[in-house]
Amino acid sequence: MPSENDQIQCLLTVKTLCTQLSEPQDSASDPVYGAQQKCKRKVPANPGQSTARDLILESWERCKKTFGKRMTRPQYKVLTDEQLDDLRQKHTLFLRAVHRHLDPLLEQLDDPELAVAISDPNGWLLDVSGSSTCVDHLAKAGFCPGVYAAECKLGTSSLGTALATAHPAYVEGDEHYFPCFHSYSGTAAPILLPDGKALGAFAFITTKPNLDERLKPVLYSARIAIQNWCELEQAHQDAVRVYQGFMSQLEYHLIHLDSQNQVSEKRHPIPVTDETQSAMIAVTKEGECSQRELFLGGRTYLVNVGDLWDAQGKNKGRLGLFQDITQRKQMEFRLRNSERLSLLTSLAAGIAHEIRNPLTTARGFLQLFAERVKPGQERQFVDLTISELDRIQQLVKDFMSLAKPEDPHFCRVDLSEVLRATVEFVKPESTLRGVRVLFTPPSTPVWVWADPNQIKQVILNLLQNALHACTPQNSVKVALYGANQTGQRAVIVVTDTGMGIPPDQLERIFQPFYTTKSGGTGLGLFISKRIIEEHQGSIVIHSAVGLGTTVQVELVSVS
């Protein structure tokens, strides 16, 4: 029991407040006067509860300054249905926490005059649940989801005052600022995280003017339980965000199966097709727990499949990790080619030099011998031998070009003139093959900064490839598109209507020593690509089997 001094001090405090808040008006119509008188009548036995009474008096003082002359009902501020849905979505965690803890309690109490109200940190009422009788009664008074229930709008109330003071609040009957709420009583508490951030507030509200004292300890217990659950859930969500952030930095496609072998999670750092995703799921379900490489959807993956176990040795599912190693495989392939090319170029430099001299001598003597042999079978054999020696000579020339490429001699070149000369050069061969070569030069010169001999070598190689891919009645078209400004691109397009290139061959078309021609060296396109890249240009090939091939070469134009 409080001492006599404590009780006197409490009465003095109330009296002082009454004096400060009093005004020369009709005391019966002054809401502050009514609250003061009630505080006088309800001097608590426990001095610690005086804080709750003080909170109400302070709330009434704020309300009087906010609203001025007292009205019967507040002017409600209400959200639209769409705005309310968005707000509920934003505070899903808090709503779930309150319902998780209080819904079973409401069912157990089964009080037809009890409801639970939930608001966001700003005072917007998110939900009112509980007894349908009580919920309907509150709705008729204007207290329903979507209403702005802050103290600055609805006056002194358990929910608004709890949010305004960040402390639990108990408001009964005529302690409410607006008379329309005098038939209700409520107790509310804010939910705060350890950093002081408010998640919202909840309140027990009854359609009785006096509050059931048993609800106060229930409020405290529920507040502690909800705060703890929210903290744990917040920590869990933070951990999930860290995990997701970590996984997003890894180049892994993840398939997680639960203990029932059903997909519980799938994550792809880059989009994949439905077919590829289905294949990944199938591999995770049926594949052995091992590491291996798989080719799926045109990409190469390093696959790790493993079972998941808990501490008791119980299977908790399966995890499939698919690392896209396509670029790494391509880099390894290029590195092997580079090493191979380096070795071959070193050999080519020495061998080609040793072959050229005796080859020239042998061809010269064969030509002299051919002039003395009469036309017939012997002459045919000699001509065939000379032809094969020429092919060897070309191979040696390609090797020398690969081993010791000539330095380009750049100058201002009219590309249309280079194309015209090259097309004229191949016309005899095209006539023999029955293939038409069409070229219409542009009306104005197209100037580029290039080595004319190397560009001619590239165009000649493209035209010869096009002729070899064609049969009689096919055609090869050469087009040139100029640029209007310096620094733009001049574009050469060589199109044939020949047999086309299969996709698997097209991927390897620029690799050294790869060829589909019986007598080819596999160096023509490789050298052409290198020449164009040295000219700061690009070369791209598009092809379809049975439809033909298009090669596009771009070079930087000059004025």
C-alpha positions as CSV (number, residue, x, y, z in Angstrom):
1,M,0.0,0.0,0.0
2,P,1.3,3.5,-0.8
3,S,2.3,5.7,2.1
4,E,0.3,8.7,3.1
5,N,2.9,11.0,1.6
6,D,2.7,9.2,-1.8
7,Q,-1.1,9.6,-1.8
8,I,-0.9,13.3,-1.0
9,Q,1.8,13.9,-3.6
10,C,-0.5,12.2,-6.2
11,L,-3.4,14.4,-5.2
12,L,-1.3,17.5,-5.4
13,T,-0.1,16.6,-8.8
14,V,-3.7,16.2,-10.1
15,K,-4.7,19.4,-8.4
16,T,-1.9,21.3,-10.0
17,L,-2.9,19.9,-13.5
18,C,-6.5,20.9,-12.8
19,T,-5.5,24.4,-12.0
20,Q,-3.3,24.7,-15.1
21,L,-6.0,23.3,-17.4
22,S,-9.0,25.1,-16.0
23,E,-10.7,27.9,-17.9
24,P,-13.7,30.2,-17.0
25,Q,-16.4,28.2,-18.8
26,D,-19.1,25.8,-18.1
27,S,-17.3,22.9,-16.3
28,A,-19.9,20.4,-17.5
29,S,-19.0,21.0,-21.1
30,D,-15.2,21.1,-20.6
31,P,-13.7,17.8,-21.6
32,V,-10.5,18.5,-19.7
33,Y,-12.5,19.3,-16.5
34,G,-14.2,15.9,-16.9
35,A,-11.0,14.0,-17.2
36,Q,-9.5,15.9,-14.2
37,Q,-12.5,15.1,-12.1
38,K,-12.2,11.4,-13.1
39,C,-8.6,11.4,-12.2
40,K,-9.4,12.8,-8.8
41,R,-12.0,10.1,-8.3
42,K,-9.6,7.4,-9.4
43,V,-6.5,8.0,-7.4
44,P,-4.7,4.7,-7.9
45,A,-3.8,2.5,-5.0
46,N,-0.6,1.7,-6.8
47,P,1.4,4.9,-7.3
48,G,3.1,3.3,-10.3
49,Q,-0.1,3.5,-12.2
50,S,-0.3,7.2,-11.9
51,T,1.8,7.4,-15.1
52,A,-1.1,6.1,-17.1
53,R,-3.4,8.7,-15.7
54,D,-0.9,11.4,-16.4
55,L,-0.6,10.2,-20.0
56,I,-4.4,10.7,-20.4
57,L,-4.3,14.2,-19.0
58,E,-1.3,15.1,-21.2
59,S,-3.2,13.7,-24.2
60,W,-6.3,15.7,-23.4
61,E,-4.2,18.9,-23.2
62,R,-2.7,18.1,-26.7
63,C,-6.2,17.4,-28.1
64,K,-7.5,20.7,-26.7
65,K,-4.8,22.6,-28.5
66,T,-5.3,20.6,-31.7
67,F,-9.1,20.6,-32.0
68,G,-10.0,23.7,-30.0
69,K,-13.8,23.6,-29.4
70,R,-14.9,20.1,-28.7
71,M,-17.0,18.2,-31.2
72,T,-19.2,15.2,-30.7
73,R,-17.5,13.2,-33.5
74,P,-14.1,13.6,-35.2
75,Q,-13.6,14.4,-38.8
76,Y,-12.5,11.0,-40.2
77,K,-9.7,10.6,-42.6
78,V,-10.0,7.3,-44.6
79,L,-7.8,5.5,-47.1
80,T,-9.2,4.1,-50.4
81,D,-9.4,0.3,-50.7
82,E,-6.3,0.3,-53.0
83,Q,-4.3,2.4,-50.6
84,L,-5.3,0.2,-47.7
85,D,-4.3,-3.0,-49.6
86,D,-0.9,-1.4,-50.4
87,L,-0.4,-0.5,-46.7
88,R,-1.4,-4.0,-45.5
89,Q,1.1,-5.4,-48.0
90,K,3.8,-3.2,-46.7
91,H,3.2,-4.3,-43.1
92,T,2.5,-8.0,-43.8
93,L,5.1,-9.1,-41.2
94,F,3.5,-7.1,-38.4
95,L,-0.1,-8.1,-39.2
96,R,1.0,-11.8,-39.3
97,A,2.7,-11.4,-35.9
98,V,-0.3,-9.9,-34.2
99,H,-2.8,-12.4,-35.7
100,R,-0.5,-15.3,-34.9
101,H,-0.5,-14.4,-31.2
102,L,-3.9,-12.9,-30.6
103,D,-6.3,-14.9,-32.8
104,P,-6.0,-18.0,-30.6
105,L,-6.5,-15.8,-27.5
106,L,-9.7,-14.2,-29.0
107,E,-11.1,-17.7,-29.7
108,Q,-10.3,-18.8,-26.2
109,L,-11.9,-15.7,-24.5
110,D,-14.9,-15.9,-26.8
111,D,-16.1,-12.4,-25.5
112,P,-18.9,-11.0,-27.7
113,E,-17.8,-7.5,-26.7
114,L,-14.1,-7.7,-27.4
115,A,-12.1,-6.9,-30.6
116,V,-8.5,-6.4,-31.5
117,A,-7.4,-3.3,-33.6
118,I,-4.1,-3.1,-35.4
119,S,-2.4,0.0,-36.8
120,D,0.7,0.9,-38.6
121,P,3.4,3.1,-36.9
122,N,1.7,6.3,-38.3
123,G,-1.7,5.5,-36.9
124,W,-3.5,4.1,-40.0
125,L,-5.9,1.3,-38.9
126,L,-4.9,-1.9,-40.8
127,D,-7.4,-4.4,-39.3
128,V,-10.1,-4.8,-36.7
129,S,-11.0,-8.4,-35.8
130,G,-12.7,-10.4,-33.0
131,S,-16.3,-10.5,-32.1
132,S,-18.5,-9.6,-35.1
133,T,-20.9,-7.8,-32.8
134,C,-18.1,-5.6,-31.4
135,V,-16.5,-5.1,-34.9
136,D,-19.8,-4.0,-36.3
137,H,-20.5,-1.7,-33.3
138,L,-17.0,0.0,-33.8
139,A,-17.6,0.3,-37.6
140,K,-20.8,2.3,-36.9
141,A,-18.9,4.7,-34.7
142,G,-16.4,5.1,-37.7
143,F,-13.6,3.0,-36.2
144,C,-12.8,0.6,-39.1
145,P,-9.8,-0.4,-41.3
146,G,-8.5,2.4,-43.4
147,V,-9.3,5.1,-40.8
148,Y,-6.5,7.4,-39.5
149,A,-6.6,6.6,-35.8
150,A,-3.7,8.8,-34.7
151,E,-4.3,11.0,-31.6
152,C,-4.2,14.1,-33.8
153,K,-7.3,12.9,-35.6
154,L,-9.4,10.8,-33.3
155,G,-8.3,12.4,-30.0
156,T,-7.4,10.5,-26.8
157,S,-7.8,6.8,-27.4
158,S,-5.9,3.7,-26.4
159,L,-4.4,3.2,-29.8
160,G,-3.6,6.8,-30.7
161,T,-2.2,7.6,-27.3
162,A,0.0,4.5,-27.2
163,L,1.5,5.5,-30.6
164,A,1.9,9.2,-29.5
165,T,3.7,8.3,-26.3
166,A,5.4,5.0,-27.2
167,H,4.0,3.5,-24.0
168,P,1.0,1.3,-23.2
169,A,-2.2,3.2,-22.7
170,Y,-5.5,2.5,-21.0
171,V,-8.5,4.6,-21.9
172,E,-12.0,4.0,-20.4
173,G,-15.4,5.5,-21.3
174,D,-15.4,9.3,-20.9
175,E,-11.6,9.4,-20.8
176,H,-11.9,9.4,-24.6
177,Y,-11.8,13.0,-26.0
178,F,-14.7,12.6,-28.3
179,P,-18.1,11.7,-26.8
180,C,-18.9,9.2,-29.6
181,F,-16.3,6.8,-28.0
182,H,-17.5,7.1,-24.4
183,S,-19.2,3.7,-24.6
184,Y,-15.9,2.0,-25.3
185,S,-12.8,1.2,-23.4
186,G,-9.5,-0.1,-24.6
187,T,-5.9,-0.9,-23.8
188,A,-3.1,-0.6,-26.4
189,A,0.6,-1.1,-26.7
190,P,3.1,-0.1,-29.4
191,I,5.5,-2.7,-30.8
192,L,9.1,-1.4,-30.9
193,L,12.3,-3.1,-32.2
194,P,15.5,-2.8,-30.2
195,D,16.7,0.1,-32.3
196,G,13.5,2.0,-31.2
197,K,11.8,1.7,-34.6
198,A,8.0,1.3,-34.2
199,L,6.4,-1.5,-36.2
200,G,2.9,-0.4,-35.2
201,A,0.5,-0.9,-32.3
202,F,-2.4,-3.2,-31.3
203,A,-5.3,-2.6,-28.9
204,F,-7.9,-4.6,-27.1
205,I,-11.2,-2.7,-27.4
206,T,-14.5,-3.5,-25.7
207,T,-18.0,-2.1,-26.0
208,K,-18.0,-1.4,-22.3
209,P,-17.2,1.9,-20.6
210,N,-15.0,0.1,-18.0
211,L,-12.0,-2.0,-18.9
212,D,-11.6,-5.6,-17.7
213,E,-8.5,-5.5,-15.5
214,R,-7.5,-8.9,-16.7
215,L,-6.7,-7.5,-20.2
216,K,-3.8,-5.4,-18.9
217,P,-1.5,-8.3,-18.0
218,V,-2.6,-10.1,-21.2
219,L,-1.6,-6.9,-23.1
220,Y,1.9,-6.9,-21.5
221,S,2.4,-10.6,-22.2
222,A,1.2,-10.3,-25.8
223,R,3.4,-7.3,-26.4
224,I,6.5,-9.1,-25.2
225,A,5.7,-12.2,-27.3
226,I,4.9,-10.2,-30.4
227,Q,8.1,-8.0,-30.1
228,N,10.3,-11.1,-29.6
229,W,8.7,-12.9,-32.6
230,C,9.1,-9.8,-34.8
231,E,12.8,-9.5,-33.8
232,L,13.4,-13.1,-34.6
233,E,11.5,-12.9,-37.9
234,Q,13.4,-9.7,-38.8
235,A,16.7,-11.4,-38.1
236,H,15.6,-14.3,-40.2
237,Q,14.6,-12.1,-43.1
238,D,18.0,-10.3,-42.8
239,A,19.7,-13.6,-43.0
240,V,17.7,-14.5,-46.0
241,R,18.6,-11.2,-47.7
242,V,22.3,-11.8,-47.0
243,Y,22.0,-15.3,-48.4
244,Q,20.2,-14.1,-51.5
245,G,22.7,-11.3,-51.9
246,F,25.5,-13.8,-51.6
247,M,23.9,-16.3,-54.0
248,S,23.3,-13.5,-56.5
249,Q,27.0,-12.9,-56.8
250,L,27.7,-16.5,-57.7
251,E,27.4,-17.9,-61.2
252,Y,25.3,-20.8,-60.1
253,H,21.9,-22.0,-61.2
254,L,20.3,-23.5,-58.1
255,I,17.6,-26.2,-57.9
256,H,16.5,-27.2,-54.3
257,L,14.2,-30.2,-53.9
258,D,12.5,-30.9,-50.6
259,S,12.3,-34.3,-48.9
260,Q,9.3,-35.2,-51.2
261,N,11.5,-34.6,-54.2
262,Q,9.5,-31.5,-55.2
263,V,11.0,-28.2,-56.2
264,S,11.0,-25.9,-53.2
265,E,13.4,-23.2,-54.7
266,K,15.0,-22.4,-58.0
267,R,17.3,-19.6,-58.8
268,H,18.9,-18.5,-62.0
269,P,21.5,-15.7,-62.2
270,I,20.6,-15.3,-65.8
271,P,17.4,-16.3,-67.5
272,V,17.2,-19.8,-69.0
273,T,14.7,-21.4,-71.3
274,D,11.9,-23.6,-69.9
275,E,13.6,-26.6,-71.6
276,T,16.9,-26.0,-69.9
277,Q,15.2,-25.5,-66.5
278,S,13.3,-28.7,-66.9
279,A,16.5,-30.5,-67.7
280,M,18.2,-29.1,-64.6
281,I,15.3,-30.2,-62.4
282,A,15.5,-33.7,-64.0
283,V,19.2,-34.0,-63.5
284,T,18.8,-32.9,-59.8
285,K,16.1,-35.5,-59.2
286,E,17.6,-38.4,-61.0
287,G,21.3,-37.7,-61.4
288,E,24.0,-39.3,-59.2
289,C,25.5,-37.3,-56.4
290,S,28.7,-36.3,-58.2
291,Q,30.4,-33.6,-60.2
292,R,30.4,-33.6,-64.0
293,E,30.0,-31.5,-67.1
294,L,26.8,-31.3,-69.0
295,F,25.8,-29.5,-72.2
296,L,22.3,-28.0,-71.8
297,G,20.6,-25.5,-74.1
298,G,23.8,-24.6,-76.0
299,R,25.7,-23.9,-72.8
300,T,28.2,-26.0,-70.8
301,Y,27.6,-26.4,-67.1
302,L,29.6,-27.9,-64.3
303,V,27.0,-29.8,-62.3
304,N,27.1,-30.7,-58.6
305,V,24.3,-32.8,-57.2
306,G,24.1,-33.8,-53.5
307,D,21.7,-34.9,-50.9
308,L,21.0,-32.7,-47.8
309,W,20.9,-34.3,-44.3
310,D,20.0,-32.8,-40.9
311,A,21.9,-33.4,-37.6
312,Q,20.0,-36.6,-37.0
313,G,20.9,-38.1,-40.3
314,K,17.5,-37.6,-41.9
315,N,17.3,-36.7,-45.5
316,K,16.0,-33.1,-46.1
317,G,16.1,-33.0,-49.8
318,R,18.5,-32.5,-52.7
319,L,20.5,-29.6,-54.0
320,G,21.7,-29.2,-57.6
321,L,24.2,-26.5,-58.5
322,F,24.8,-25.7,-62.2
323,Q,27.8,-23.4,-62.9
324,D,27.9,-22.0,-66.4
325,I,31.5,-22.6,-67.6
326,T,30.8,-21.9,-71.2
327,Q,33.2,-18.9,-71.3
328,R,35.8,-20.8,-69.4
329,K,35.6,-23.7,-71.8
330,Q,35.9,-21.3,-74.8
331,M,38.9,-19.6,-73.2
332,E,40.6,-23.0,-72.6
333,F,39.9,-23.9,-76.2
334,R,41.3,-20.6,-77.4
335,L,44.4,-21.1,-75.2
336,R,45.0,-24.6,-76.6
337,N,44.6,-23.2,-80.1
338,S,47.0,-20.4,-79.2
339,E,49.6,-22.8,-77.9
340,R,49.1,-25.0,-80.9
341,L,49.3,-22.1,-83.2
342,S,52.5,-20.8,-81.6
343,L,54.2,-24.1,-82.0
344,L,53.0,-24.5,-85.6
345,T,54.0,-21.0,-86.6
346,S,57.5,-21.6,-85.2
347,L,57.7,-24.8,-87.3
348,A,56.2,-23.2,-90.3
349,A,58.7,-20.4,-90.3
350,G,61.6,-22.9,-90.6
351,I,59.9,-25.5,-92.8
352,A,58.3,-23.2,-95.3
353,H,61.7,-21.5,-95.9
354,E,63.4,-24.8,-96.5
355,I,60.6,-26.0,-98.8
356,R,60.2,-23.0,-101.0
357,N,63.6,-23.1,-102.7
358,P,63.6,-26.8,-103.8
359,L,59.9,-26.4,-104.7
360,T,60.6,-23.5,-107.0
361,T,63.4,-25.5,-108.7
362,A,61.3,-28.6,-109.1
363,R,58.4,-26.6,-110.6
364,G,60.7,-24.8,-113.0
365,F,62.2,-28.1,-114.4
366,L,58.7,-29.6,-114.7
367,Q,57.6,-26.6,-116.8
368,L,60.6,-27.1,-119.1
369,F,59.9,-30.8,-119.3
370,A,56.2,-30.1,-120.1
371,E,57.1,-28.0,-123.1
372,R,59.0,-30.9,-124.6
373,V,56.3,-33.5,-123.9
374,K,53.6,-33.9,-126.6
375,P,50.0,-33.6,-125.5
376,G,48.8,-36.9,-124.2
377,Q,48.8,-39.0,-121.1
378,E,52.4,-38.1,-120.2
379,R,51.6,-34.4,-120.6
380,Q,48.5,-34.8,-118.4
381,F,50.6,-36.4,-115.6
382,V,53.1,-33.5,-115.8
383,D,50.4,-30.8,-115.7
384,L,48.8,-32.6,-112.7
385,T,52.2,-32.6,-110.9
386,I,52.6,-28.9,-111.6
387,S,49.1,-28.3,-110.3
388,E,49.9,-30.1,-107.0
389,L,53.2,-28.2,-106.7
390,D,51.2,-25.0,-107.0
391,R,48.9,-26.2,-104.3
392,I,51.9,-26.9,-102.1
393,Q,53.3,-23.4,-103.0
394,Q,50.0,-21.8,-101.8
395,L,50.1,-23.8,-98.6
396,V,53.7,-22.7,-98.0
397,K,52.6,-19.1,-98.7
398,D,49.8,-19.4,-96.2
399,F,52.2,-20.8,-93.6
400,M,54.6,-17.9,-94.2
401,S,51.7,-15.4,-93.8
402,L,50.8,-17.1,-90.5
403,A,54.3,-17.4,-89.2
404,K,55.5,-13.9,-90.2
405,P,52.6,-11.7,-91.2
406,E,53.6,-8.7,-93.2
407,D,53.2,-5.3,-91.6
408,P,50.3,-3.4,-93.1
409,H,51.0,-0.2,-95.1
410,F,48.0,2.0,-94.4
411,C,46.9,4.6,-96.8
412,R,43.7,6.3,-98.0
413,V,41.9,3.7,-100.2
414,D,38.8,3.8,-102.4
415,L,37.1,0.6,-101.3
416,S,34.9,0.5,-104.3
417,E,37.9,0.4,-106.6
418,V,39.5,-2.5,-104.6
419,L,36.2,-4.5,-104.8
420,R,35.9,-3.8,-108.5
421,A,39.4,-5.0,-109.2
422,T,39.0,-8.2,-107.1
423,V,35.7,-9.1,-108.7
424,E,37.2,-8.8,-112.1
425,F,40.1,-11.0,-111.0
426,V,37.8,-13.9,-110.0
427,K,35.4,-13.6,-113.0
428,P,37.4,-16.2,-115.1
429,E,37.0,-18.8,-112.3
430,S,33.4,-17.9,-111.8
431,T,32.7,-18.4,-115.5
432,L,34.3,-21.8,-115.4
433,R,32.1,-22.8,-112.5
434,G,28.9,-21.3,-114.0
435,V,28.4,-18.9,-111.1
436,R,27.4,-15.3,-111.6
437,V,29.3,-12.7,-109.6
438,L,27.4,-9.4,-109.3
439,F,28.8,-6.1,-108.1
440,T,27.4,-2.6,-108.6
441,P,29.8,0.0,-107.2
442,P,28.3,2.9,-105.4
443,S,27.9,6.3,-107.2
444,T,30.6,7.9,-105.0
445,P,33.9,6.6,-103.7
446,V,34.0,5.0,-100.3
447,W,37.3,5.9,-98.6
448,V,38.9,3.9,-95.8
449,W,42.3,3.9,-94.1
450,A,43.7,0.5,-95.0
451,D,46.3,-1.6,-96.6
452,P,44.9,-2.2,-100.1
453,N,46.8,-5.5,-100.7
454,Q,45.6,-7.0,-97.4
455,I,42.0,-5.9,-98.0
456,K,42.2,-7.4,-101.5
457,Q,43.5,-10.6,-99.9
458,V,40.5,-10.7,-97.6
459,I,37.9,-10.0,-100.3
460,L,39.6,-12.6,-102.7
461,N,39.4,-15.2,-100.0
462,L,35.7,-14.5,-99.3
463,L,34.9,-14.6,-103.0
464,Q,36.7,-17.9,-103.5
465,N,34.9,-19.4,-100.5
466,A,31.6,-18.3,-102.0
467,L,32.4,-19.7,-105.4
468,H,33.4,-23.1,-103.9
469,A,30.1,-23.2,-102.0
470,C,28.0,-22.6,-105.1
471,T,26.9,-24.9,-108.0
472,P,26.1,-23.8,-111.5
473,Q,23.1,-21.4,-111.7
474,N,23.9,-20.1,-108.2
475,S,25.1,-16.5,-107.8
476,V,27.4,-14.4,-105.6
477,K,26.5,-10.8,-104.9
478,V,28.9,-8.1,-103.6
479,A,27.5,-4.9,-102.1
480,L,29.3,-1.9,-100.6
481,Y,27.6,0.6,-98.3
482,G,29.5,3.9,-97.6
483,A,29.3,6.3,-94.7
484,N,28.5,9.9,-94.7
485,Q,30.7,11.0,-91.9
486,T,34.3,10.3,-90.8
487,G,34.5,7.7,-88.1
488,Q,31.4,5.8,-89.3
489,R,31.6,2.3,-90.8
490,A,32.0,1.3,-94.4
491,V,30.3,-2.1,-94.9
492,I,31.1,-4.8,-97.4
493,V,28.6,-7.6,-97.8
494,V,29.3,-10.8,-99.8
495,T,26.3,-13.0,-100.2
496,D,26.0,-16.3,-102.0
497,T,23.1,-18.7,-102.7
498,G,25.1,-21.8,-102.2
499,M,24.9,-24.8,-99.9
500,G,25.3,-22.9,-96.7
501,I,27.1,-23.8,-93.5
502,P,25.7,-26.1,-90.7
503,P,25.6,-24.4,-87.2
504,D,28.2,-26.7,-85.7
505,Q,30.7,-25.8,-88.5
506,L,29.8,-22.1,-88.3
507,E,30.9,-22.0,-84.7
508,R,34.4,-23.1,-85.7
509,I,34.7,-21.2,-89.0
510,F,37.4,-18.8,-87.8
511,Q,39.6,-21.5,-86.0
512,P,43.0,-22.1,-87.6
513,F,43.4,-25.3,-89.6
514,Y,39.6,-25.9,-89.6
515,T,38.3,-26.5,-93.1
516,T,35.4,-28.3,-94.8
517,K,37.1,-28.2,-98.3
518,S,39.0,-31.3,-99.3
519,G,42.0,-29.2,-100.5
520,G,41.8,-26.3,-98.0
521,T,44.3,-25.3,-95.4
522,G,41.9,-23.9,-92.9
523,L,43.9,-20.7,-92.7
524,G,42.1,-18.4,-95.1
525,L,39.3,-17.1,-92.8
526,F,41.6,-17.1,-89.8
527,I,44.1,-14.8,-91.5
528,S,41.3,-12.7,-92.9
529,K,39.8,-12.1,-89.5
530,R,43.2,-11.1,-88.1
531,I,43.7,-8.6,-91.0
532,I,40.3,-7.0,-90.4
533,E,40.8,-6.8,-86.7
534,E,44.2,-5.1,-87.3
535,H,42.2,-2.5,-89.4
536,Q,40.0,-1.9,-86.3
537,G,37.1,-3.5,-88.2
538,S,34.9,-6.6,-87.7
539,I,33.8,-9.6,-89.8
540,V,30.6,-11.6,-89.1
541,I,29.2,-14.6,-91.0
542,H,25.6,-15.7,-91.1
543,S,24.6,-18.9,-92.9
544,A,21.7,-21.3,-93.3
545,V,22.0,-24.8,-94.9
546,G,20.4,-24.8,-98.3
547,L,19.9,-21.0,-98.4
548,G,23.4,-19.6,-98.6
549,T,25.9,-17.5,-96.6
550,T,26.3,-13.8,-96.0
551,V,29.6,-12.3,-94.8
552,Q,29.6,-8.8,-93.5
553,V,32.9,-6.8,-93.1
554,E,32.9,-3.4,-91.5
555,L,35.8,-0.9,-91.7
556,V,36.3,2.6,-90.4
557,S,35.7,5.1,-93.1
558,V,37.6,8.4,-93.7
559,S,36.6,11.6,-95.5
